[in-house]
Amino acid sequence: MYGVPGGALMLFRTYPRIPFWEQVHEDQPFFTSHGRLCAYADVPEAIEYGENFVVHREGTEATPFLPNVIVSRNPLVRPKDYGVPLSAESADERTVRNVKMAWAEVRGTENFLWKKGYRFWCLTPKTRHKVHSQWSDVDWHQIYDSNFGDPYRLDRRTPGNGESQLHMNPQAARDLGIEDGDYAYLDANPADRPYVGATPDDPFYRVARCMVRVIYNPAYPYNIVMMKHAPYIATERTVKAHESRADGLARSEDTGYPANLRYGSQQSVTRNWHMPMHQTDTLFHKAKAAVAFLFGGEADNHAVNTVPKETLVRVSKAEDGGFGGRGVWATARTGRTPGHENEAFRRYLEGGFTRRES
């Protein structure tokens, strides 16, 4: 049930929620194959993959260290490595490779992508104004979903009435020569993104390479960037329309399909990770939307088509953010934006224009 605006009381047995309350107080079984908590799993796959004990794995890609390494000193964690060498760079090999190292050894390793300048973790959460791509074609949703929303589209570079943006730490952006409001290229592992076999001399590479507009956001740590999930992607037809129409609208002539980006997409930089433990028939877990026990994977819960979470990217400036691609975005010159606060605005934020009387 729902309470005051902005708050919701979910149907939990306790509030605030106490995990496992029913299991502790009502003898309900835990959601394991034998109904008990355990620190060891005797499932053959878990033993083979080195996950028979509670262990930590580094990310399959988004880590400065050796990807997918099992961080453990437990002598009973003995995963099979399948002969995949530590130097393997293929994403498919890295996903199934099982290597165990102590943390003292792991911290001396370096991700091959990190060495090549891919040093930003890219987050792709969902937005409050859309469900996946639904409503991306509605003008006001585009405006609400972007700091660059403009019902009049005064700058013809805007693909629609709004466009996808990349939230970025101001100092991180400045260190790359990127101003608030500039357009930037977002690149990921070139082995398979934006597509397998992509080369800069391929005409489709221009269409598929992701270009987003940077918005300064000091809430994000230096190495974290964020682009909202699932905007309508750019296609050959939307790029042709954007580059040939007098109004620059990125809308396919024959279908009316509207792109939310000038070039590329979220899918240009993300990919799925087929983690082995989530694909086995022996995986035991609680049902996604019911109090029930299940063996095996469950669609949209453990399936291979869920939202990717592991991506390292490189960010580089593409164009100035000023009107028509010249100079700085006008809003960033007002002195009232994050990362560009003038003296008066800083004083305002510190409460300097108010006085408390006793």
C-alpha positions in Angstrom: 0.0 0.0 0.0 1.1 3.6 -0.5 1.3 6.5 2.0 2.5 10.0 1.7 3.5 11.3 -1.7 7.0 10.2 -2.5 6.9 7.3 -0.1 5.7 3.7 -0.3 5.1 1.0 2.3 5.7 -2.3 0.8 3.9 -5.5 1.9 6.7 -6.8 4.1 6.1 -8.6 7.4 8.3 -6.0 9.2 9.0 -2.4 8.6 11.8 -1.5 8.3 12.3 -4.8 6.6 14.2 -7.5 8.6 15.7 -10.1 6.2 14.8 -13.7 7.0 12.3 -12.8 9.7 9.9 -15.6 8.7 12.8 -18.1 8.6 14.0 -17.1 12.1 10.7 -16.6 13.9 8.3 -19.0 12.0 10.6 -21.8 11.0 10.0 -21.1 7.3 12.7 -22.8 5.1 15.4 -20.7 3.6 15.5 -20.5 -0.2 18.1 -23.2 -0.6 17.8 -26.8 -1.8 17.7 -28.1 1.7 16.0 -25.2 3.4 19.0 -24.2 5.6 21.7 -21.5 5.4 25.0 -22.9 4.4 28.5 -21.6 3.7 29.3 -24.5 1.4 27.5 -25.7 -1.8 28.0 -29.3 -2.9 26.5 -28.7 -6.4 29.0 -30.2 -8.9 28.9 -27.0 -11.1 29.7 -24.8 -8.0 32.7 -26.9 -7.2 33.9 -26.9 -10.8 33.5 -23.1 -11.1 35.2 -22.4 -7.8 32.0 -21.1 -6.2 31.4 -23.9 -3.7 32.3 -21.4 -0.9 31.3 -17.8 -0.5 33.9 -16.0 -2.8 34.3 -12.7 -4.6 34.8 -12.4 -8.3 36.1 -9.3 -10.0 33.9 -8.0 -12.8 33.9 -9.8 -16.1 35.1 -6.5 -17.6 34.5 -3.5 -15.4 37.6 -3.8 -13.1 41.1 -2.3 -13.2 42.4 -5.8 -12.2 42.3 -9.2 -13.9 38.7 -9.7 -15.1 36.6 -12.4 -13.5 39.3 -13.6 -11.1 38.1 -15.4 -7.9 39.6 -13.6 -4.9 40.2 -16.3 -2.3 42.9 -18.1 -0.4 40.6 -21.0 0.6 42.5 -24.3 -0.3 39.1 -26.0 -0.9 38.3 -23.6 -3.7 39.8 -25.4 -6.7 38.2 -24.2 -9.9 38.8 -25.6 -13.3 40.4 -23.0 -15.6 39.7 -25.0 -18.8 43.1 -24.0 -20.1 42.1 -20.4 -20.8 45.3 -18.3 -20.3 45.4 -15.2 -18.1 46.2 -13.2 -21.2 43.0 -14.1 -23.0 41.1 -11.0 -24.1 38.0 -12.6 -25.7 34.9 -11.7 -23.7 33.5 -15.2 -24.1 36.8 -16.7 -22.8 36.9 -14.3 -19.9 33.4 -15.1 -18.9 34.0 -18.8 -18.4 37.6 -18.6 -17.2 38.0 -19.6 -13.5 41.2 -18.4 -11.9 41.7 -18.2 -8.1 44.1 -15.7 -6.6 44.7 -14.1 -3.2 44.0 -10.4 -3.0 47.7 -9.6 -2.6 48.3 -11.1 -6.0 45.1 -9.7 -7.6 46.0 -6.1 -6.8 49.2 -6.5 -8.8 47.3 -7.4 -12.0 46.0 -4.9 -14.6 43.0 -5.2 -16.9 44.2 -5.1 -20.6 41.4 -2.6 -21.3 42.6 -0.3 -18.4 46.0 -0.2 -20.0 44.4 1.0 -23.3 42.6 4.0 -21.7 39.2 2.4 -20.9 39.0 3.8 -17.4 35.4 4.7 -16.7 32.7 2.4 -15.4 29.6 3.0 -17.4 26.3 2.6 -15.6 23.1 2.2 -17.6 20.1 2.4 -15.1 16.5 2.8 -16.1 14.9 6.3 -16.2 11.8 7.4 -14.5 10.4 8.8 -17.7 10.5 5.7 -19.9 10.2 1.9 -19.7 13.0 0.6 -21.8 12.4 2.4 -25.1 8.7 3.0 -24.6 7.6 6.6 -24.7 11.0 7.6 -26.1 9.1 9.0 -29.1 6.9 11.3 -26.9 8.2 14.9 -27.2 7.6 15.8 -23.5 9.2 12.6 -22.3 12.3 13.4 -24.3 12.3 16.9 -22.7 11.8 15.7 -19.2 14.5 13.0 -19.6 17.3 15.3 -20.6 19.0 18.5 -19.5 19.1 19.4 -23.1 15.4 19.2 -23.8 14.1 21.9 -26.1 10.6 22.0 -27.5 11.8 24.4 -30.2 14.9 22.5 -31.2 16.9 25.7 -31.7 20.1 23.8 -32.2 19.5 21.5 -35.2 22.1 19.0 -33.9 19.5 17.8 -31.4 18.1 14.5 -32.8 14.6 15.2 -31.3 13.1 17.4 -28.6 15.7 15.9 -26.2 18.6 13.6 -26.4 20.6 11.1 -24.4 23.2 12.4 -22.1 26.2 11.2 -20.2 26.5 12.2 -16.5 30.1 12.8 -15.7 32.2 14.1 -12.8 33.2 17.7 -13.7 36.9 17.2 -12.9 37.1 14.0 -14.9 35.5 15.7 -17.9 37.8 18.8 -17.6 40.9 16.5 -17.5 39.7 15.2 -21.0 39.1 18.7 -22.3 35.3 18.2 -22.2 33.1 21.1 -21.2 29.6 20.9 -19.7 27.3 20.4 -22.6 29.9 19.1 -25.1 29.3 16.1 -27.3 31.5 13.2 -26.6 32.2 9.7 -28.0 31.7 6.8 -25.8 33.7 3.8 -26.8 34.0 0.3 -25.2 36.0 -2.8 -25.9 36.7 -2.7 -29.7 36.8 -6.5 -29.9 33.0 -6.6 -30.1 31.7 -3.0 -29.7 30.0 -1.2 -31.3 29.9 -4.5 -33.3 32.3 -7.4 -34.1 34.7 -6.4 -36.8 34.1 -2.7 -36.6 36.7 -0.5 -38.2 36.7 3.3 -38.5 36.8 3.1 -42.4 33.5 1.1 -42.4 30.6 3.5 -43.3 28.4 1.8 -40.7 31.0 2.6 -37.9 29.9 6.2 -38.0 26.3 5.2 -37.5 27.0 2.7 -34.7 29.7 4.7 -32.7 27.9 6.1 -29.6 27.9 9.9 -29.3 26.2 11.5 -26.3 26.1 14.9 -24.7 28.0 15.3 -21.4 26.3 16.9 -18.4 28.5 17.7 -15.4 27.3 15.9 -12.3 29.5 16.2 -9.2 27.5 13.4 -7.5 29.4 10.8 -9.6 32.9 9.7 -8.5 35.8 10.5 -10.8 35.8 7.2 -12.7 32.0 6.6 -12.9 29.8 7.8 -15.9 26.1 7.2 -16.4 23.9 7.0 -19.5 20.2 6.1 -19.1 19.1 2.7 -20.3 17.6 1.9 -23.7 17.0 5.1 -25.8 15.9 4.6 -29.4 19.1 3.8 -31.2 20.5 5.6 -34.2 20.1 3.7 -37.5 21.3 4.3 -41.1 18.0 6.0 -41.9 17.9 8.2 -38.8 21.5 9.4 -39.4 20.6 10.1 -43.1 17.6 12.1 -42.0 19.5 14.0 -39.3 22.2 14.9 -41.8 20.0 15.8 -44.7 16.8 17.4 -43.3 16.7 21.1 -43.0 15.5 20.8 -39.4 18.0 18.0 -38.5 15.3 15.8 -37.0 16.6 12.2 -36.6 13.4 10.6 -37.9 13.3 7.9 -40.6 11.6 9.1 -43.7 9.7 5.9 -44.6 8.8 4.6 -41.1 8.7 7.6 -38.8 11.1 5.9 -36.4 12.7 8.5 -34.1 16.2 8.2 -32.7 17.2 9.6 -29.3 20.8 9.9 -30.2 22.6 11.4 -33.2 24.8 8.4 -33.5 25.1 5.0 -31.8 23.2 3.6 -28.9 23.5 2.2 -25.4 24.1 -1.2 -27.1 27.2 0.3 -28.7 29.0 0.1 -25.4 27.3 -2.7 -23.4 26.9 -6.4 -23.9 25.5 -9.5 -22.1 27.6 -11.7 -19.8 26.6 -15.4 -19.8 27.8 -16.3 -16.3 27.9 -20.1 -16.1 26.3 -20.5 -12.7 23.2 -18.6 -13.8 22.7 -21.0 -16.8 22.8 -24.3 -15.1 19.7 -26.6 -14.6 20.8 -27.2 -11.0 20.6 -23.5 -10.0 18.3 -23.5 -7.0 16.6 -20.2 -6.0 13.5 -18.4 -5.0 11.0 -17.6 -7.8 11.3 -14.0 -9.1 7.6 -13.1 -8.3 6.4 -15.7 -5.9 7.2 -17.5 -2.7 8.3 -20.7 -4.4 11.3 -22.8 -5.1 12.8 -23.3 -8.5 15.6 -25.2 -10.1 17.3 -23.8 -13.2 17.4 -20.3 -14.7 14.4 -18.0 -14.8 13.6 -15.6 -17.7 14.5 -12.0 -17.0 16.1 -13.1 -13.7 19.1 -15.2 -14.7 18.6 -15.1 -18.4 21.2 -14.1 -20.9 19.2 -11.2 -22.2 19.0 -9.1 -19.0 20.4 -5.6 -18.7 24.3 -5.6 -18.9 26.1 -4.2 -15.9 29.8 -4.7 -16.6 31.3 -2.2 -19.0 34.5 -0.2 -19.1 34.5 2.8 -21.5 36.7 5.5 -22.9 35.3 9.0 -23.2 36.7 11.5 -25.8 35.4 14.9 -27.0 33.6 15.0 -30.2 32.1 18.6 -30.6 31.7 21.8 -28.7 28.4 22.1 -26.9 27.7 25.7 -27.9 25.0 26.7 -30.4 25.8 25.2 -33.8 28.9 23.4 -32.4 30.8 26.6 -31.5 32.1 27.4 -28.0 30.5 26.5 -24.6 26.9 25.5 -24.0 25.1 28.7 -23.0 23.7 27.3 -19.8 27.2 26.4 -18.6 28.1 30.1 -18.8 25.4 31.3 -16.4 27.4 30.6 -13.3 24.5 28.6 -11.9 25.3 25.0 -13.0 27.2 22.2 -11.2 30.9 22.6 -11.7 30.6 26.2 -12.9 29.2 28.0 -9.8 30.0 31.7 -9.6 30.7 33.4 -6.3 27.1 34.5 -5.8 25.7 31.0 -6.5 28.2 29.4 -4.1 27.2 31.9 -1.5 23.5 31.0 -2.2 24.3 27.2 -1.8 26.0 27.9 1.5 23.0 29.8 2.8 24.8 33.1 2.6 21.7 35.1 1.5 19.7 34.2 4.7 20.1 35.3 8.2 18.9 33.6 11.3 17.6 35.7 14.1 17.2 34.3 17.7 
